[in-house]
Amino acid sequence: DAGKKYVISITDDFACRSKQVDIRKDITILGNGHTLTFEDRGDGSLLQFQMRTGGTLSLGMPDGGARNELTFDGEGHYRASAFLTVGSLSYKEKGELNIYDGVTITGLQGVPGQPGSTVLVENGVFNMYGGKTKDSAIPIAGTIAHYNPGVANITAEINLHGGEITGNTQKYSTSAYYAGAVMMIVAGNPAGSSAAFRMTGGTIADNDSSTRGKAGGVHLYGSAVHGTISGGQIDRNTAYEGGAIYVGNGATLDITGGSCTGNKALDGAGIYIGRDAKVNLKNYRIADNVAGNDLIPGNGGGIYVYSNVDVTLEACEISGNTAIDKNSPFIGEGFGGGIYTSGETNIIIKKCTISQNTANVGGGVSLGGSARIENSKVSDNKAAMGGGIYSEQSVVINGGEISNNKSIRDDTVPDIQPCGGGVAIHLSNSNSVIGSSDAGAEPVRIFGNRCEGDGGRLYVFQIRGDKENILVQNTEITQNQANSAAGVCIAGTEVTLKNASVTQNHSTKTPAGGIAVRGAHDTFLDLFRRVRSNSQIR
């Protein structure tokens, strides 16, 4: 009957026979502490619920307490389709699925060629308010998935408000598109179709998509896909790219809260931002992620930004991430312990803290594209080159501090000579500006950085390029230490220092404690202040 709700109350443990159950009513199932298993006939035709037009299935209910306790145990049997399918692509039917605290779905095993093993949202809405989906194996796509191959007028929502998605594994497939936990993909841009992922709470943890897979946690792909994250944790997931999150091919993602910690991937252990994606992050914590795979050092321990992408970060914490593997026989990777950007990218970093990250190059930030860093703190990072910031393109730094970073000698990467404990700008193709000339603007403070080791190019604040224009203004460079050029090294570059101070810097091996000028160059000092407490200025 229209509008009528039905409740099924389980009174014993039992095995479900092979059958598809179509849901066309509003039905709630209460488990009362019982376990349901699946009768296996060997052909993959295990029990499947499909929510069709007018159908809503709720596993548990709000405030259901002990009545909600229900376990579905797949016992590792292979199944030909997802256990719970929402709506239908083929028939354009829409359905709804709700899961609440007390429900556990475990041990499901998908088969190659079918996305999702637990929940497949074809056309409709999935709400996870609580419960657990765990320890399932997915051959090609997330344990919770939406895949639209290009069908028009299809809408899908995956809403995570609570619960846990843990211990699931994407395996067998070598496809570049799939994920361990949650996946939403829309191919092309079909008319009237959209896919929305929302995460306000809950946990996505310990999922694995490392067999060439993208995103151990959340994978958003396609211009019709939009994601929002305002809370929850995405922790300890593993992937080939994008340990916690992968966003690509025009998908959008807006983050305003939550965290991703302890994830691992070859590139982008925290977040991988792929081509044409649009991403904004605010008040987000990205910590203790590791970029690397099978002794190959990766790039972007916290964030990896690929190509043709605009990214904004505001009030984020990016800390304790790593893009280095001292046991690796490979050299040439390991860029951006906190953040890595490749060419043709633009990143804006506002009021962020980037600290205690480690890499071969660019301990805090490694920039291959243009960047603007405003009123941020880059501190206590470590790398062989560019302990705090390493840049190969135009960079604008206004306000904030670059402090207590280190450029260290690492015998495992002998081709990288230590330089730029605070900042290293190399081979710049565009103008770079450090410090703002605006009235009342806070100075950029570069202090307490160190460059360790022997050999040439040991400079704490190094600017090196090929006849490019670099302006340093309203900047304080103080109390830095290096073997040579503890304050500023200028090599083969046109540089203007305006209303800047270089004070109390110390060179341990050569006289150039404050400024060293080397090679073909044009150097201009305008309203330049220096204090004689540097070891020596030459």
C-alpha positions in Angstrom: 0.0 0.0 0.0 1.2 3.5 -0.8 2.9 5.1 2.1 2.8 2.0 4.3 5.9 0.9 6.1 6.8 -2.8 6.7 9.1 -4.3 9.3 10.8 -7.7 9.1 12.1 -8.9 12.5 14.7 -11.7 12.4 14.2 -14.3 15.1 17.0 -16.8 14.4 20.3 -17.3 12.5 19.8 -18.8 9.1 21.3 -19.3 5.6 19.7 -17.3 2.7 19.0 -19.2 -0.4 20.0 -17.9 -3.8 17.4 -15.4 -4.9 17.0 -11.8 -6.1 14.6 -9.9 -3.9 13.0 -6.8 -5.5 12.1 -4.1 -3.0 9.2 -2.0 -4.1 7.9 -1.0 -0.7 9.3 0.8 2.4 10.8 -2.1 4.3 12.9 -2.2 7.5 14.8 -5.3 8.6 15.7 -5.7 12.3 18.2 -8.4 13.2 17.8 -8.7 17.0 21.4 -10.0 17.3 21.3 -12.7 14.6 23.5 -13.6 11.7 22.5 -14.4 8.1 24.8 -16.4 5.8 24.4 -17.2 2.1 23.8 -20.6 0.6 26.4 -21.1 -2.1 25.4 -23.1 -5.2 28.7 -22.5 -6.9 27.4 -20.3 -9.7 27.6 -16.9 -7.9 23.8 -16.5 -7.7 23.8 -15.5 -4.1 21.1 -13.5 -2.3 20.7 -10.0 -3.8 18.4 -7.2 -2.8 17.5 -4.6 -5.4 15.6 -1.4 -4.6 13.3 -0.5 -7.5 10.8 2.2 -8.1 9.1 3.1 -4.8 11.4 0.8 -2.9 13.3 1.8 0.3 15.2 -0.8 2.3 16.4 0.1 5.8 18.8 -2.2 7.6 18.1 -1.1 11.2 16.4 2.1 12.2 17.3 5.3 14.1 17.7 4.6 17.8 17.0 0.9 17.1 19.4 -0.2 19.8 19.8 -4.0 20.2 17.0 -4.6 17.7 19.4 -3.3 14.9 22.1 -5.9 15.6 22.3 -7.9 12.4 25.3 -9.5 10.6 25.4 -10.6 7.0 28.4 -12.9 6.5 29.3 -13.7 3.0 31.9 -16.3 4.1 34.1 -15.5 1.1 31.7 -17.0 -1.5 32.0 -15.5 -5.0 28.9 -13.5 -6.0 28.0 -12.4 -9.5 26.4 -9.1 -8.4 26.4 -6.7 -5.5 24.6 -7.8 -2.4 22.6 -4.5 -2.3 21.7 -2.8 -5.6 20.0 0.6 -5.5 17.8 1.4 -8.5 18.4 0.3 -12.1 20.4 1.8 -14.9 18.6 -0.2 -17.6 15.1 0.5 -16.5 15.7 4.0 -15.1 14.2 2.9 -11.8 15.2 4.7 -8.6 15.5 3.2 -5.1 16.9 4.1 -1.6 19.0 2.2 0.9 19.7 3.1 4.5 22.1 1.4 6.9 22.2 2.1 10.7 24.3 1.3 13.7 24.3 -2.3 14.7 24.5 -3.7 11.1 27.6 -5.5 9.9 28.2 -6.7 6.3 31.3 -8.8 5.9 33.1 -11.4 3.9 31.6 -10.6 0.5 33.6 -11.6 -2.6 32.8 -10.0 -6.0 33.7 -11.4 -9.4 35.6 -9.8 -12.3 33.6 -7.4 -14.4 31.1 -6.3 -11.7 31.5 -3.1 -9.8 30.8 -3.2 -6.0 30.5 -6.2 -3.8 28.4 -4.7 -1.0 26.5 -1.8 -2.4 26.0 -0.8 -6.0 24.1 2.5 -6.5 22.8 2.4 -10.0 20.1 5.1 -9.8 19.1 6.4 -6.4 20.3 7.2 -2.9 22.4 5.3 -0.4 22.6 6.7 3.2 25.0 5.2 5.7 24.2 6.4 9.2 26.1 3.7 11.0 27.1 0.1 10.9 30.0 -1.6 9.2 30.9 -2.9 5.8 34.2 -4.8 6.1 36.6 -7.4 5.0 35.2 -7.9 1.5 37.1 -8.4 -1.8 36.3 -6.4 -4.9 37.8 -7.4 -8.2 37.4 -4.1 -10.0 35.5 -1.4 -8.0 34.9 -0.2 -4.5 32.9 -2.1 -2.0 30.4 0.8 -2.3 30.2 2.0 -5.9 28.4 3.9 -8.6 29.4 3.4 -12.2 27.5 5.0 -15.1 29.0 4.1 -18.5 27.3 7.1 -20.1 23.6 6.6 -19.6 21.5 9.8 -19.6 19.1 10.9 -16.8 20.7 8.9 -14.1 21.3 10.4 -10.6 23.2 8.7 -7.8 24.0 9.7 -4.2 26.3 8.1 -1.7 26.0 9.8 1.7 28.2 8.8 4.6 27.0 10.2 7.9 28.5 7.6 10.2 29.7 4.0 10.4 32.8 2.3 9.2 34.1 1.0 5.8 37.1 -1.0 6.7 39.4 -3.8 5.6 38.1 -4.1 2.0 40.4 -5.0 -0.8 40.3 -4.3 -4.6 42.4 -7.0 -6.3 42.9 -8.9 -9.5 42.2 -5.9 -11.7 45.0 -3.8 -13.3 42.5 -1.2 -14.4 43.4 2.4 -13.5 39.9 3.4 -12.6 38.9 1.5 -9.5 39.0 1.8 -5.8 39.1 -0.1 -2.5 36.3 1.5 -0.5 34.1 4.0 -2.3 34.0 4.7 -6.1 31.9 7.1 -8.2 32.6 7.2 -11.9 30.5 8.7 -14.7 31.9 8.2 -18.2 31.6 11.2 -20.5 29.0 13.8 -19.6 25.6 12.2 -20.3 22.7 14.6 -20.3 20.8 14.9 -17.1 23.1 12.5 -15.2 25.0 13.4 -12.0 26.7 11.6 -9.1 27.2 13.1 -5.6 29.4 11.9 -2.8 28.9 13.4 0.7 30.8 12.6 3.8 29.8 14.3 7.1 31.2 11.6 9.5 32.2 8.0 9.8 35.5 6.3 9.0 37.0 4.9 5.9 40.1 2.9 7.0 42.5 0.1 6.2 41.2 -0.5 2.6 43.6 -1.6 -0.1 43.7 -0.8 -3.8 47.4 -1.1 -4.3 47.2 -3.4 -7.4 47.5 -0.6 -9.8 44.3 0.8 -8.4 43.3 4.4 -7.7 42.1 5.4 -4.2 42.2 3.1 -1.3 39.5 5.3 0.3 37.4 7.5 -2.1 37.6 7.7 -5.9 35.7 10.4 -7.8 36.1 10.4 -11.6 34.2 12.3 -14.3 32.9 15.9 -14.8 29.4 14.8 -13.7 30.8 13.7 -10.3 30.9 16.1 -7.3 32.1 15.4 -3.8 31.8 17.2 -0.5 33.6 16.3 2.7 32.8 18.1 6.0 33.8 15.5 8.5 35.0 12.0 9.2 38.3 10.2 8.9 40.0 8.5 5.9 42.9 6.6 7.5 45.5 3.9 6.7 44.3 3.1 3.2 46.6 1.9 0.4 46.6 2.5 -3.3 48.8 2.9 -6.3 47.7 6.5 -6.6 45.7 8.5 -4.1 46.0 6.5 -0.9 43.0 8.2 0.8 41.3 10.2 -2.1 41.7 10.3 -5.9 39.9 13.0 -7.8 40.2 13.1 -11.6 38.9 13.8 -15.1 36.9 16.9 -14.3 35.4 15.7 -11.0 35.0 18.4 -8.3 35.7 18.1 -4.6 35.0 20.6 -1.8 36.4 19.8 1.7 35.6 21.8 4.8 36.5 19.5 7.6 37.8 16.0 8.6 41.1 14.4 8.1 43.1 11.8 6.2 46.1 10.2 8.0 48.4 7.2 7.7 47.6 6.4 4.1 50.1 5.1 1.5 50.4 5.3 -2.3 53.2 5.6 -4.9 52.0 9.2 -5.6 49.6 11.3 -3.6 49.5 9.2 -0.4 46.9 11.6 1.1 45.1 13.1 -1.9 45.8 12.7 -5.7 44.3 15.5 -7.8 44.2 14.4 -11.4 43.8 16.2 -14.7 41.0 18.8 -14.9 39.8 18.2 -11.4 38.6 21.1 -9.3 39.4 20.9 -5.6 39.1 23.3 -2.7 40.3 22.3 0.8 39.6 24.2 4.0 40.1 23.2 7.7 41.4 19.8 6.7 44.1 17.7 8.3 46.5 15.7 6.1 49.1 13.9 8.2 51.5 11.0 8.4 50.9 9.8 4.9 53.7 8.0 2.9 54.4 8.3 -0.8 56.3 5.2 -2.0 55.7 1.7 -3.2 58.0 -1.4 -3.2 61.1 0.6 -2.3 60.3 3.2 -5.1 60.1 6.7 -3.6 57.0 8.5 -4.7 55.9 12.1 -5.0 53.4 14.1 -2.9 53.3 12.5 0.6 50.3 14.7 1.5 49.0 16.0 -1.8 49.9 15.3 -5.4 48.6 17.8 -8.0 48.8 16.5 -11.6 48.1 18.7 -14.6 45.6 21.4 -15.8 44.4 21.8 -12.3 43.5 24.8 -10.0 43.6 24.0 -6.3 43.0 26.2 -3.2 44.0 25.2 0.4 43.0 27.3 3.3 43.6 26.8 7.0 44.8 23.3 6.5 47.3 21.3 8.4 49.8 19.3 6.3 52.2 17.5 8.7 54.4 14.5 9.1 54.0 13.3 5.5 56.9 11.6 3.6 58.0 11.2 0.0 61.3 9.4 0.5 62.6 5.9 0.9 66.1 5.6 2.1 66.2 1.9 1.1 65.3 2.6 -2.5 67.8 2.0 -5.3 65.9 4.5 -7.5 66.9 8.1 -7.8 64.9 11.0 -9.2 61.7 10.7 -7.3 60.7 11.7 -3.8 59.4 15.3 -4.5 57.1 17.1 -2.1 56.9 15.6 1.3 53.8 17.7 2.1 52.7 18.9 -1.4 53.8 18.2 -4.9 52.6 20.0 -8.0 53.5 19.1 -11.6 53.6 21.5 -14.6 50.5 23.4 -15.8 49.0 23.7 -12.3 48.1 26.6 -10.1 47.9 26.3 -6.4 46.9 28.8 -3.7 47.9 28.1 -0.1 46.4 30.4 2.5 46.9 30.4 6.3 48.1 26.8 6.2 50.6 25.0 8.5 53.0 22.8 6.6 55.4 21.1 9.0 57.5 18.1 9.8 57.3 16.7 6.2 60.2 14.9 4.5 61.3 14.3 0.9 64.3 14.1 -1.3 63.4 17.5 -2.9 61.0 20.0 -1.4 60.5 18.7 2.1 57.4 20.9 2.7 56.4 21.9 -0.8 57.7 21.0 -4.3 56.3 23.2 -7.0 56.4 22.3 -10.7 53.6 24.8 -11.5 52.8 28.3 -10.4 51.9 29.0 -6.8 50.8 31.6 -4.3 51.5 31.1 -0.6 49.9 33.6 1.8 50.3 34.0 5.5 51.3 30.3 6.0 53.8 28.6 8.2 56.3 26.3 6.5 58.4 24.9 9.4 60.5 21.9 10.5 60.5 20.2 7.1 63.5 18.3 5.8 64.9 17.5 2.3 68.2 17.3 0.5 67.2 20.2 -1.7 64.7 22.9 -0.6 64.0 21.9 3.0 61.0 24.1 3.2 60.0 25.0 -0.4 61.4 24.0 -3.7 60.1 25.7 -6.9 60.8 25.4 -10.6 58.1 27.9 -11.6 56.6 31.3 -10.6 56.0 31.5 -6.9 54.6 34.4 -4.9 55.0 34.3 -1.1 53.3 36.9 1.0 53.6 37.1 4.8 54.0 34.1 7.0 57.1 32.3 8.0 59.6 29.8 6.6 61.4 28.5 9.7 63.6 25.7 11.1 63.7 23.7 7.9 66.7 21.6 7.0 68.6 20.8 3.8 70.6 17.7 4.7 73.1 15.5 2.9 71.7 12.0 2.2 74.2 9.5 1.0 71.4 7.4 -0.5 70.8 10.1 -3.1 74.3 11.3 -3.8 73.3 13.2 -7.0 71.3 15.7 -4.9 73.6 18.3 -3.3 72.1 19.9 -0.2 70.9 23.5 -0.9 68.1 25.8 0.2 67.3 24.9 3.7 64.5 27.4 3.7 63.7 28.0 0.0 65.3 26.8 -3.3 64.1 28.4 -6.5 65.7 26.6 -9.5 65.4 27.3 -13.3 62.5 29.6 -12.9 60.6 30.3 -16.1 58.5 33.1 -14.7 58.9 36.0 -12.3 58.8 35.2 -8.6 58.0 37.6 -5.8 58.8 37.0 -2.2 57.2 39.6 0.1 54.4 42.1 -0.5 54.8 45.9 -1.0 51.3 46.6 0.1 51.0 49.1 3.0 50.8 47.3 6.3 51.6 43.9 4.8 53.3 41.5 7.2 56.9 40.6 6.2 58.0 37.2 5.1 60.1 35.8 7.9 62.8 33.3 6.9 64.7 32.2 10.0 66.3 29.3 11.8 66.8 27.2 8.7 69.9 25.1 8.2 71.9 23.5 5.4 74.1 20.6 6.4 76.8 18.6 4.7 79.9 19.1 2.6 80.4 20.2 -1.0 79.1 23.2 -3.1 75.7 24.8 -3.3 75.1 24.7 0.5 72.7 27.6 0.8 69.9 28.2 3.2 67.9 30.6 1.1 68.9 29.9 -2.5 67.7 31.6 -5.6 69.0 30.1 -8.8 67.8 30.5 -12.3 68.7 31.5 -15.8 68.4 35.3 -16.2 64.9 35.4 -14.7 63.6 38.2 -12.6 63.1 37.5 -8.9 62.0 40.2 -6.4 62.7 39.9 -2.7 61.0 42.6 -0.7 59.6 43.2 2.8 61.4 40.1 3.9 63.5 39.2 7.0 66.2 36.6 6.5 67.8 35.9 9.9 69.5 33.3 12.1 70.0 30.8 9.3 73.1 28.6 9.1 74.9 26.8 6.3 78.4 25.8 5.1 78.2 28.7 2.6 75.8 31.6 1.9 73.7 31.2 5.0 71.5 34.1 4.1 71.0 34.3 0.3 72.8 32.7 -2.7 72.3 34.3 -6.1 73.6 32.3 -9.1 73.1 33.4 -12.7 69.8 35.2 -12.0 68.5 38.8 -12.1 67.5 39.5 -8.5 66.2 42.6 -6.7 66.3 42.9 -3.0 64.1 45.7 -1.8 63.4 46.8 1.8 64.8 43.5 3.0 67.1 42.5 5.9 69.7 39.8 6.1 70.9 39.5 9.7 72.6 37.2 12.1 73.2 34.4 9.6 76.2 32.1 10.0 78.4 30.3 7.5 80.4 27.5 9.0 83.0 26.9 6.2 83.2 30.0 3.9 83.0 33.7 4.5 79.6 34.3 2.8 77.4 34.3 5.9 74.9 36.8 4.5 74.9 37.0 0.7 76.9 35.2 -2.0 76.7 36.3 -5.6 78.0 33.8 -8.2 78.1 33.4 -12.0 76.5 35.7 -14.6 74.0 37.9 -12.8 72.4 41.3 -12.3 71.7 42.1 -8.7 70.0 45.2 -7.3 69.9 46.4 -3.7 67.1 48.9 -3.1 66.5 50.2 0.4 68.4 47.1 1.5 69.1 46.8 5.2 71.9 44.6 6.6 73.2 44.1 10.1 76.9 43.3 10.6 76.1 40.4 12.8 76.3 38.0 9.8 79.6 36.1 9.7 80.5 38.1 6.6 78.8 39.6 3.6 80.6 39.5 0.2 
